[in-house]
Amino acid sequence: RAFLLAQAARDAAPEDAQIADTLGWVLYKQGAYPRAEALLMEAAEKLPDNGEVAYHLGLAQGEMMKADAARASLTRALKLAPDAPWADAARTALDALGQ
């Protein structure tokens, strides 16, 4: 259901970066990493100061075996929002990548 709602929102507002992030995150959770990464990259480019978007992108990049890009995105996410609810998970993901 989340995918259908996010896809409908994307169809209605294809330029909205927050919707791109939401749909990308849903796709990430479904294991559709290439499509998720593309949407999250778009969102990150449009929202460069949003730590959560950078976090989502970093996780997707990690699943795509793009370790350097994942490290950069996760590091940026933590720089932007070091105390965010997802910050510990970002640090764990960074550790797994071997910082």
Residue pairs with C-beta under 8 A, 6 or more apart in sequence:
2 26
2 29
3 23
3 26
3 27
3 30
6 19
6 22
6 23
6 26
7 23
9 16
9 19
9 22
9 23
10 16
10 19
10 20
10 23
13 19
17 42
17 43
17 46
17 47
17 53
18 43
18 47
20 39
20 40
20 42
20 43
20 46
21 39
21 40
21 43
21 47
21 50
21 52
21 53
21 56
23 39
24 35
24 36
24 37
24 38
24 39
24 40
24 42
24 43
24 56
24 57
24 60
25 36
25 40
25 56
27 33
27 35
27 36
27 39
28 36
28 40
28 56
28 59
28 60
28 63
33 60
33 63
33 64
34 64
36 60
37 57
37 60
37 61
37 63
37 64
40 53
40 56
40 57
40 60
41 57
43 50
43 53
43 56
43 57
44 50
44 53
44 54
44 57
44 73
47 53
49 80
50 80
51 76
51 77
51 78
51 79
51 80
51 81
51 84
52 77
52 81
52 84
52 86
54 73
54 74
54 76
54 77
54 80
55 73
55 74
55 77
55 81
55 84
55 86
55 89
55 90
57 73
58 69
58 70
58 71
58 72
58 73
58 74
58 76
58 77
58 90
58 93
59 70
59 74
59 93
61 69
61 70
61 73
62 70
62 74
62 93
62 96
62 97
67 97
67 98
70 93
70 97
71 94
71 97
71 99
74 90
74 93
74 94
74 97
75 94
77 84
77 86
77 87
77 90
78 87
78 90
78 91
78 94
81 87
84 90
